[in-house]
Amino acid sequence: MQIHNPVLPGFHPDPSMIRVGDTYYIASSTFEWWPGVRIHESKDLAHWDFTGYAITDPSQADLRGNPSSGGIWAPDLSYADGRFWLVYSDMKMVTGIFKDGTNYLTWADSIHGPWAEPVKLNYVGFDASLFHDDDGRKYLVQQTWDHREYHHRFDGITLTELDTETMRLKPETARTIWAGTDVKLTEGPHIYKINGWYYLFCAEGGTTFLHQETVARSRTLDALSFETMPGDEPFLGNYDTPRSPLQKQGHGSLVQTPAGEWYYASLCGRPWHHETESVVGPRGWCTLGRETSIQKVEWDADGWPHIVGGHGGLPEVEAPIDAPAVSADGGAPTDHSQHDEFEADTLGPDWNTLRVPFGPAMGSVGGGSLRLIGQGSLHNLFDLSLVARRWQAFDFDAETRVRFDPKTYQAMAGLTNYYSDANWSWAFVTWDEKRRSRVIEVAQSDRNAYTSFLRDDAIAVPDGADIWLRTRVRTSTYTYEYSFDGVFWTPIPVTLDAKILSDDYVFEKLDGYFTGAFVGLACTDYSGYGAVAEFDYFDYRELTK
């Protein structure tokens, strides 16, 4: 059986992978999207099932107003003393010289929760993880942030002991255990104790195409006692493999199988290119965001780990020899298509909202419809009625039927492709006061520059007509269509460049490029009168080439 990478397609970055008994778990970052900390489980490392979220109540993380790509960074999942432990950062700043945030610790007897009320640990730096030593001591391991403009902002890896009685850190024990290499941007630390060595795995180079993973080790946890793996090559990285379908690999975690094999889960990106672009530079556009890959690991005679197949990794990896035969598909990639008639009174696990849970202020669901109450614009960081799901394929169709009767151009509802508050587009129904008619418009926000494409040629909606909207995403471009009967569809003459919804495009000009594209449903009414849109269904259909 083969592990086909990525094992978690679409926005699933910073994987923290562990094994408990015969089951593997991965926790991944969710940033400003709610609920927080997405968890999957597997018996064979090839097939992964969604199992739940760890952060489901605002008491665990208050994300309201957090910037795009702020929020929940790099959750660390571990298991010790018969319980699951989770450390996560809530980041309030993305731009600027400061990175204000808070690191929290919670725990649960079951991966399904309930999770304990989080304990505030510190800030010091993000990407914190919890190391459980074999003598019973526990330590917080974290990237260290230095705001001083005359220093490098990434100031090595700090280790601080946790008092297991009070669940509070002992700041007097804090010390830098490794300064990182000259690659810099040292982050994402995890410690493992193997054969008497403490191994420190860290990401370096920044989470772009220069990203890589480096390993250091020590016999102790003393200050600056860790030595870097010899040689100039990283443990994992794609900075020098531009033609590999997997890019950006790094920042992840190590696991041992029951049979004694080793695997490493890390984030990755899969760029595409316009026909006019080189595959070397620019490296490409990762509209699916940072995903999760798994590589096999072997150890050399000196006790250093190496990626099987070379540090660039492989798209297909041999599954563990002791993996059970859970499927006859040989580990083939999963189709993540979704159809929702909104019969249930809660949203399904594929749906996410921004910063806050779905609730009465946003709308309601059940009985065959999703009702969204118009709030702020798609730029809004506080009050926004948007329900969306990840892009998990480069080519898909998504459609819906919307019932909406606006009385002002300030009220809009429709189908959106969304990356962040600065980068999104949508096809929506609104009001044209000149024609005294509902109309369909397409608009885009490109790094906060807003463009209405149809303007006075917006498509008039017949009186009393219902409206169907559809988007067709085809890797490098995407379009919108409409229908008044759900049978005959008319393309809207606007073709949009999908790269605008990629990490890499946002990174060129803005901070906050850590998530991935979403498709979903939204209703805006910035007049403040709360116009209501009803969506009868949503269909997301992945296409195979």
C-alpha positions in Angstrom: 0.0 0.0 0.0 1.1 3.5 -0.8 0.8 6.8 1.1 -0.3 9.3 -1.5 0.8 12.9 -0.7 -0.6 15.1 0.5 -2.6 12.9 2.9 -4.6 15.9 4.0 -5.2 18.0 0.9 -6.2 21.7 1.2 -5.4 24.0 4.1 -4.0 21.6 6.8 -0.7 23.1 7.8 1.7 22.5 10.7 0.7 18.9 11.4 1.4 17.5 14.9 1.3 13.7 14.5 1.3 11.2 17.3 0.5 7.5 17.8 -1.6 6.1 20.7 -1.8 2.3 20.5 -2.7 1.4 17.0 -4.2 4.8 16.0 -2.4 7.8 14.6 -3.6 11.4 15.1 -2.8 14.6 13.4 -3.7 18.1 14.7 -3.4 21.0 12.2 -3.5 24.7 12.4 -6.8 26.6 11.7 -5.7 30.2 12.2 -8.7 32.6 12.0 -11.2 29.9 10.9 -13.6 28.4 13.4 -13.8 25.8 15.0 -10.1 25.6 16.0 -7.5 22.8 15.7 -8.7 20.3 13.2 -7.9 16.6 14.2 -7.7 13.5 11.9 -7.1 9.9 12.8 -5.7 6.9 10.8 -4.8 3.3 11.3 -2.4 3.1 8.4 -1.0 6.6 7.7 -2.6 6.5 4.3 -6.3 6.9 5.0 -7.3 9.7 7.3 -10.7 10.5 8.8 -11.8 13.7 10.4 -12.4 13.1 14.1 -13.3 16.6 15.5 -12.1 19.9 16.6 -10.4 20.7 19.9 -11.4 24.4 20.2 -15.2 24.7 20.0 -16.1 27.4 22.5 -15.0 31.0 22.6 -13.8 30.6 26.2 -10.9 28.5 24.7 -9.9 31.2 22.2 -11.3 34.6 21.6 -10.6 35.2 17.9 -13.0 38.1 17.3 -11.0 40.8 15.5 -7.9 38.7 14.9 -6.2 39.5 11.7 -6.3 37.1 8.7 -3.7 34.4 9.3 -3.7 35.3 13.0 -5.5 33.1 15.5 -4.6 29.5 16.2 -1.0 28.7 15.2 0.8 25.4 15.2 -1.1 23.3 17.7 1.1 20.6 19.4 -0.7 17.3 20.2 1.0 14.9 22.6 0.0 11.9 24.7 1.4 11.1 28.2 0.1 10.0 31.6 -3.0 8.5 30.0 -4.3 11.7 28.5 -4.0 13.9 25.4 -2.2 17.2 25.8 -2.6 20.2 23.4 -0.6 23.4 23.3 -1.6 26.2 20.9 -0.9 29.9 20.2 -3.5 32.6 19.8 -1.8 35.2 17.7 -3.2 38.7 17.8 -0.6 40.4 15.5 0.6 39.3 12.0 2.2 42.5 10.7 4.8 44.7 12.3 7.8 44.1 14.5 5.8 42.6 17.4 4.0 39.3 17.3 1.6 39.6 20.2 0.1 36.3 21.3 -0.6 33.9 24.1 0.4 30.2 24.4 -2.2 27.9 26.0 -2.3 24.4 27.4 -5.3 22.1 27.6 -5.8 18.3 28.0 -8.4 15.6 27.6 -8.9 12.0 28.5 -10.3 11.3 25.0 -9.3 12.7 21.6 -12.9 13.6 21.3 -12.8 15.8 24.4 -14.1 17.4 26.5 -10.9 19.5 26.7 -10.1 21.2 29.9 -10.4 24.9 30.3 -7.1 26.2 28.8 -4.3 27.3 31.0 -2.4 30.5 30.0 1.3 29.7 29.8 3.3 32.6 28.3 4.1 34.2 25.1 8.0 34.4 24.6 7.4 33.0 21.1 5.0 31.0 19.0 5.0 27.4 17.8 5.2 26.0 21.3 5.3 22.3 22.0 5.2 20.2 25.1 8.0 17.7 25.7 7.3 14.8 28.2 10.7 13.6 29.5 11.0 10.0 30.8 11.8 11.2 34.3 8.3 12.7 34.6 9.3 16.3 33.9 7.6 18.4 31.2 9.0 21.3 29.2 7.6 23.9 26.9 9.7 24.2 23.8 9.2 27.3 21.7 10.4 29.6 19.0 11.6 32.9 20.6 10.6 36.3 19.3 13.0 39.3 19.4 11.3 42.6 18.5 14.5 44.6 18.5 15.1 46.0 15.1 18.9 45.5 15.4 18.5 41.8 16.1 17.2 38.9 14.1 13.5 38.4 15.1 13.9 34.6 15.4 16.1 34.2 18.6 16.5 30.5 18.8 14.7 27.8 20.7 13.8 28.3 24.4 13.1 25.5 26.8 11.1 26.2 30.0 10.1 23.6 32.7 6.4 23.2 33.5 5.3 22.7 37.1 3.0 19.6 36.8 1.3 20.4 40.1 0.2 23.9 39.2 0.4 23.6 35.4 2.4 26.8 35.4 5.7 27.5 33.8 8.9 28.1 35.9 10.4 31.1 34.1 13.6 30.9 36.1 14.3 27.6 34.3 14.1 29.1 30.8 17.2 28.7 28.6 18.1 28.8 24.9 19.0 25.2 23.9 19.7 25.9 20.2 20.4 29.0 18.2 19.5 27.5 14.9 21.6 27.5 11.7 22.6 30.4 9.4 19.4 29.6 7.4 17.6 31.5 10.2 13.8 31.8 10.8 14.1 28.9 13.3 10.6 27.8 14.5 8.3 24.8 14.9 10.4 22.9 17.5 9.6 19.4 18.7 11.8 17.3 21.0 12.0 13.5 21.0 14.1 11.3 23.2 15.5 8.3 21.3 18.3 5.9 22.4 19.5 8.3 25.1 19.6 11.3 22.7 17.3 14.4 22.8 16.5 15.1 19.1 15.3 18.6 18.3 13.4 19.0 15.0 12.9 22.6 13.8 11.6 24.4 10.7 13.8 27.0 9.2 13.8 29.3 6.2 10.3 30.6 6.5 7.1 28.8 5.4 7.6 29.6 1.7 9.6 27.9 -1.0 12.8 28.2 1.1 11.2 26.2 3.9 13.1 23.2 5.3 13.4 21.1 8.4 16.7 20.8 10.4 17.6 18.4 13.2 19.9 18.9 16.1 20.6 16.6 19.2 22.1 16.6 22.6 22.7 14.2 25.5 21.2 16.8 27.9 18.7 19.7 27.9 21.3 22.2 29.0 21.6 25.6 27.4 23.1 25.6 23.9 23.9 21.9 24.2 22.4 20.9 20.9 24.6 20.1 17.9 23.3 20.4 14.3 23.1 17.3 12.0 26.4 17.3 10.0 26.5 18.2 6.3 25.0 21.0 4.4 21.7 19.3 3.5 18.6 19.7 5.6 16.6 16.8 6.9 13.7 17.8 4.7 13.2 20.7 2.2 12.3 21.5 -1.4 14.2 24.8 -1.9 16.5 23.0 -4.4 13.9 20.7 -6.0 11.8 23.1 -8.1 10.3 20.4 -10.2 9.0 18.3 -7.4 5.1 18.3 -7.1 5.6 18.8 -3.4 7.1 22.1 -2.2 7.7 23.9 1.1 8.0 20.8 3.1 9.0 21.3 6.8 7.5 22.1 10.2 6.1 18.8 11.4 6.5 15.9 13.7 8.0 12.4 14.0 6.2 9.1 14.8 7.3 5.5 15.3 5.0 2.6 14.2 4.4 -0.4 16.3 6.8 -2.4 14.1 9.6 0.2 14.7 9.4 2.1 11.4 9.6 5.9 11.4 7.6 8.5 9.5 7.5 12.3 9.5 4.5 14.5 8.8 5.1 18.0 7.6 3.3 20.8 5.8 3.7 21.1 2.1 2.5 23.1 -0.9 1.6 22.1 -4.4 2.1 25.0 -6.8 0.7 25.4 -10.3 2.0 27.7 -13.0 0.6 29.8 -15.8 1.7 28.6 -19.2 3.9 31.7 -19.5 5.7 31.1 -16.2 8.9 29.3 -15.4 8.6 26.4 -13.0 11.7 27.6 -11.3 10.9 31.3 -10.7 8.3 32.3 -9.7 8.0 28.8 -8.1 4.2 28.9 -8.5 0.9 29.5 -6.8 -0.4 27.3 -4.0 -4.2 28.0 -4.0 -4.8 24.9 -1.9 -2.7 26.5 0.8 -0.3 24.5 3.0 -1.3 20.8 3.1 0.0 17.8 5.0 2.5 15.2 3.6 4.1 12.2 5.2 7.6 10.9 4.4 9.3 7.8 5.6 12.5 8.2 7.8 15.5 6.0 8.1 18.5 6.3 10.6 22.2 6.2 9.7 24.9 4.4 11.6 25.7 7.6 13.6 22.1 7.9 14.8 20.9 10.8 12.5 17.6 10.7 10.7 17.2 11.0 6.9 14.2 11.1 4.5 13.9 8.0 2.4 14.4 9.1 -1.2 16.4 12.2 -0.4 15.6 15.4 1.5 13.1 16.5 -1.2 10.7 13.7 -0.2 8.4 11.6 -2.4 4.9 12.0 -3.7 4.2 8.4 -2.9 5.7 6.6 0.1 5.5 3.0 1.3 3.0 2.6 4.0 4.0 0.9 7.3 4.6 -2.9 7.0 2.2 -3.5 9.9 -0.6 -1.3 8.4 -4.0 -3.0 8.5 -5.9 -3.6 5.3 -8.5 -0.9 6.0 -9.3 -0.3 2.3 -8.9 -2.0 -1.0 -8.0 1.2 -2.8 -4.3 0.9 -2.2 -4.3 4.3 -0.5 -5.6 6.2 -3.5 -6.4 9.9 -2.9 -9.9 10.6 -1.4 -12.6 12.5 -3.2 -13.8 15.3 -0.8 -16.9 16.3 -2.7 -19.8 17.5 -0.5 -23.5 17.9 -0.9 -25.5 19.6 1.9 -29.3 20.1 1.8 -29.2 21.8 5.2 -31.6 19.4 6.9 -29.6 19.2 10.1 -29.9 22.0 12.7 -26.1 22.2 13.0 -23.4 22.7 10.3 -21.4 19.7 9.3 -17.7 19.3 10.0 -16.6 20.5 6.5 -18.1 24.0 7.2 -16.1 26.8 8.9 -16.9 30.3 9.9 -14.5 33.2 10.6 -13.3 33.9 14.1 -16.6 33.1 15.9 -19.0 30.1 16.0 -22.0 30.0 13.8 -24.9 31.3 15.9 -28.1 33.4 16.0 -26.3 36.7 15.1 -25.1 35.0 11.9 -28.2 33.0 11.1 -29.6 29.6 11.4 -29.6 26.2 9.7 -32.1 23.3 9.4 -35.3 22.3 7.7 -33.8 22.4 4.3 -32.2 25.9 4.3 -29.2 27.9 5.6 -30.4 31.4 6.6 -27.7 34.0 6.7 -28.4 37.5 8.3 -26.5 40.2 6.5 -23.7 41.8 8.7 -20.5 43.4 7.7 -18.6 43.2 4.4 -16.2 40.5 3.4 -13.4 42.8 4.7 -14.9 42.7 8.2 -12.8 41.1 11.1 -15.7 41.2 13.6 -19.2 40.7 12.3 -19.4 38.6 9.2 -22.0 36.1 7.9 -19.9 33.7 5.9 -20.0 29.9 5.9 -17.3 28.2 3.8 -15.3 25.1 3.2 -11.7 24.4 2.0 -10.7 24.1 -1.6 -9.3 20.5 -1.6 -8.9 20.0 -5.3 -7.5 22.2 -8.1 -10.6 21.6 -10.2 -14.1 21.6 -8.9 -17.6 23.0 -9.4 -19.6 24.5 -6.5 -23.2 25.7 -6.7 -26.1 26.9 -4.6 -29.7 28.2 -4.8 -30.3 31.5 -3.0 -33.5 33.3 -2.1 -32.8 37.0 -1.4 -34.9 40.1 -1.8 -32.6 43.1 -1.0 -33.9 46.7 -1.0 -30.6 48.5 -1.1 -27.3 48.0 -2.9 -25.7 47.8 0.6 -27.3 44.4 0.9 -25.6 41.5 -1.0 -25.7 37.7 -0.8 -24.1 35.0 -2.9 -21.3 32.5 -3.6 -17.8 33.4 -2.7 -14.2 32.2 -3.3 -12.3 33.6 -0.3 -8.7 33.6 0.9 -8.6 36.5 3.4 -10.3 39.8 4.2 -8.0 41.3 1.6 -8.3 38.7 -1.2 -11.6 37.3 -2.3 -14.3 37.4 -5.0 -18.0 36.6 -5.2 -21.0 36.4 -7.5 -23.9 38.0 -5.6 -27.4 39.3 -5.7 -28.0 42.9 -4.8 -30.3 45.8 -5.7 -30.0 48.3 -8.5 -31.8 51.5 -7.5 -31.7 52.8 -11.1 -33.5 49.9 -12.6 -35.5 49.2 -9.5 -34.5 45.5 -9.9 -32.5 42.8 -8.3 -29.3 42.2 -10.2 -26.4 39.8 -10.2 -22.9 41.2 -9.9 -19.3 39.8 -9.7 -16.7 41.6 -7.6 -13.2 41.0 -6.5 -10.9 42.3 -3.7 -7.3 42.1 -4.8 -5.1 43.1 -1.9 -7.9 45.3 -0.7 -8.4 46.9 -4.2 -12.2 46.4 -4.9 -13.5 45.9 -8.4 -17.1 45.6 -9.6 -16.9 43.9 -13.0 -20.4 44.3 -14.4 -21.5 47.7 -13.0 -24.3 49.1 -15.1 -24.4 45.8 -17.0 -25.2 43.8 -14.0 -27.6 40.9 -14.8 -31.2 41.8 -14.1 -33.2 39.2 -12.1 -36.8 38.7 -13.3 -39.5 39.6 -10.7 -40.1 36.7 -8.4 -37.3 34.5 -9.8 -35.1 32.3 -7.6 -31.4 32.4 -8.4 -28.9 29.7 -8.7 -25.2 30.5 -8.7 -22.2 28.3 -9.6 -18.5 28.7 -9.7 -16.2 26.6 -11.9 -12.6 26.5 -10.6 -10.0 25.2 -13.2 -6.6 25.4 -11.4 -5.3 28.7 -12.8 -8.6 30.4 -13.5 -12.2 30.4 -12.3 -15.6 31.7 -13.4 -19.1 32.2 -12.1 -22.5 31.3 -13.7 -26.1 31.9 -12.9 -29.5 30.2 -13.6 -33.1 31.1 -13.0 -34.4 27.5 -13.1 -31.4 25.4 -12.0 -31.3 23.7 -15.4 -30.0 26.1 -17.9 -26.8 28.0 -16.9 -25.4 31.2 -18.3 -21.7 32.0 -17.9 -20.9 35.4 -16.5 -18.3 37.0 -18.8 -15.6 37.4 -16.1 -12.6 35.1 -15.9 -10.6 35.5 -12.7 -7.0 34.6 -12.0 -6.9 32.0 -9.2 -3.4 33.0 -8.1 -5.0 35.9 -6.3 -6.3 33.4 -3.8 -2.9 31.8 -3.1 -0.5 32.0 -0.2 2.3 33.1 -2.6 0.4 36.0 -4.2 -0.6 37.4 -0.9 3.0 37.0 0.4 4.3 39.3 -2.4 2.7 42.4 -0.8 1.1 41.5 2.5 1.7 39.6 5.7 -0.9 36.9 6.5 -0.4 34.2 3.9 -0.8 31.0 6.0 -4.2 29.6 5.1 -5.7 28.6 1.7 -8.7 29.2 -0.5 -12.2 28.5 0.6 -15.5 28.4 -1.3 -18.8 29.2 0.5 -21.9 31.3 1.1 -22.1 34.8 2.4 -24.6 37.6 3.1 -23.7 41.2 3.7 -25.9 44.1 4.8 -23.8 47.0 5.9 -26.9 49.3 6.0 -27.4 47.6 9.4 -30.9 46.4 8.7 -30.0 42.7 8.6 -31.4 41.5 5.2 -31.7 37.7 5.2 -30.6 35.3 2.5 -31.8 31.7 2.3 -29.7 29.1 0.7 -31.5 25.8 -0.2 -28.4 23.6 -0.7 -24.7 23.6 -1.4 -22.9 21.3 -3.8 -19.1 21.0 -4.0 -18.0 18.5 -6.7 -14.3 17.7 -7.3 -13.3 16.8 -10.8 -10.7 14.3 -11.9 -8.4 14.9 -14.8 
